[in-house]
Amino acid sequence: KFCWVTIHVKDMEKSLNFYENILNLQIARRFKPDENTEIVFLGNGETQIELIWNKDEALNINNCQNNFSMGFVVETIEKITDVLNREGIKIHSGPFQPNPSIKFIYILDPDGMKIQLVQNIRHITLGD
């Protein structure tokens, strides 16, 4: 059972704003195990995202996450593009449509993590 993806972040509030307001994930748990660390779990499904901010690590985080991405289903690429434009978030790459049933773009979270926003396209045929 896959339980979570952990991301070490530079700025907890910027990251929370991104995951809550752009990707619509809700905070499931938020706590501080010590004065230099904060942990937040987001999502209400079986799999969650765990954000960890640590004062001592935050300055040393780089964009090594570029070889990793997380995918989120969106209603349409057009609607999420409007949200991204309002929030000042640039599209990293795309849109791509590798087959008739899927379309996606990539954006970056505040720490450089690649996020894939996926629209599933259902083609209506005669008889549907």
Backbone hydrogen bonds, N-H to C=O, Kabsch-Sander energy under -0.5 kcal/mol:
donor,donor_aa,acceptor,acceptor_aa,energy
3,C,1,K,-0.5
5,V,48,Q,-1.8
7,I,50,E,-3.0
9,V,7,I,-0.5
9,V,52,I,-2.5
15,S,11,D,-2.3
16,L,12,M,-3.0
17,N,13,E,-2.4
18,F,14,K,-2.0
19,Y,15,S,-2.7
20,E,16,L,-2.9
21,N,17,N,-2.4
22,I,17,N,-0.6
22,I,18,F,-1.8
23,L,18,F,-1.4
25,L,19,Y,-2.5
28,A,41,F,-3.2
29,R,41,F,-1.5
31,F,39,I,-2.6
34,D,37,T,-0.7
37,T,34,D,-1.3
38,E,53,W,-2.6
39,I,31,F,-3.0
40,V,51,L,-2.4
41,F,29,R,-2.8
42,L,49,I,-2.8
43,G,26,Q,-3.1
48,Q,3,C,-2.1
49,I,42,L,-2.1
50,E,5,V,-3.4
51,L,40,V,-3.3
51,L,49,I,-0.6
52,I,7,I,-2.5
53,W,38,E,-2.7
55,K,36,N,-2.9
57,E,54,N,-0.7
58,A,54,N,-2.6
59,L,55,K,-0.6
60,N,57,E,-1.8
61,I,57,E,-0.5
61,I,58,A,-0.9
64,C,62,N,-0.5
66,N,63,N,-1.4
67,N,64,C,-0.8
68,F,65,Q,-2.2
70,M,114,K,-1.6
72,F,116,Q,-2.8
74,V,118,V,-3.2
80,I,76,T,-2.0
81,T,77,I,-2.2
82,D,78,E,-1.8
83,V,79,K,-1.7
84,L,80,I,-2.7
85,N,81,T,-2.6
86,R,82,D,-2.2
87,E,83,V,-2.0
88,G,84,L,-0.6
88,G,85,N,-0.9
89,I,84,L,-2.8
90,K,88,G,-0.6
92,H,106,Y,-2.4
93,S,106,Y,-1.4
96,F,104,F,-2.9
99,N,102,I,-0.7
102,I,99,N,-1.3
103,K,119,Q,-2.1
104,F,96,F,-2.4
105,I,117,L,-1.8
106,Y,93,S,-2.7
107,I,115,I,-2.5
108,L,90,K,-0.5
109,D,113,M,-2.4
112,G,109,D,-2.3
114,K,65,Q,-0.5
114,K,68,F,-1.0
115,I,107,I,-3.2
116,Q,70,M,-3.3
117,L,105,I,-2.7
117,L,115,I,-0.5
118,V,72,F,-2.9
118,V,116,Q,-0.6
119,Q,103,K,-3.5
120,N,118,V,-0.5
121,I,101,S,-2.6
121,I,119,Q,-0.5
122,R,120,N,-0.6
123,H,121,I,-0.6
124,I,122,R,-0.5
128,D,125,T,-2.2
